Amino acid sequence: MVDISFRFGVQDDAPQLDRVQSLSIVGLCKSHYTNEEIRALTQHIKPYHTWIAQGMFSGFFVFLAENNGDIVGFSSISGKGILHGMYVLPEYSQRGIGSKLLSGVESTAKQRGTEYISVTASLNSQYFYEKHGYQYLGSASLPLRQGTTIKAISMQKILTCP
């Protein structure tokens, strides 16, 4: 039986966040991106342990899902309401974990006075965000290393006052 718990992330979680992020991209993006694009994306992303070591995590928070002490999903957001990631291990997808992670991030952001959340989302996640009240703002592209870009979408959700 799967027993998922949710909590805020701490610095010691960074290595597991890197692992979840990479496996999620490789396993869940292949329906909308080529192998070359996925490889470029996973190589482009700055690891969470690097962000923390460089002090780039100030103003950010991470909300994560665990199963028996192993991180199976997480979301990170800046203090300015920019959602930087929503990642769930492929074997845990379609179980409501992403929805609970997003709800936790939105609730905390609202309590901190954030008026809206913006995200540049992968093509495969558009329906997920729309289902949770995010509005499509338009097409976007993510510039990656070595001149590669991948298609993405800009989305936003206005948070109601507490």
Secondary structure, DSSP 4 states (H G I P E B T S, - for coil): ---EEEEE--GGGHHHHHHHHHHHHHHHSTTTS-HHHHHHHHHHSPPHHHHHHTTTTTT-EEEEEEETTEEEEEEEE-TTSEEEEEEE-GGGTTSSHHHHHHHHHHHHHHHTT--EEEEEEEGGGHHHHHHTTPEEEEEEEEE-GGG-EEEEEEEEEEPPP-
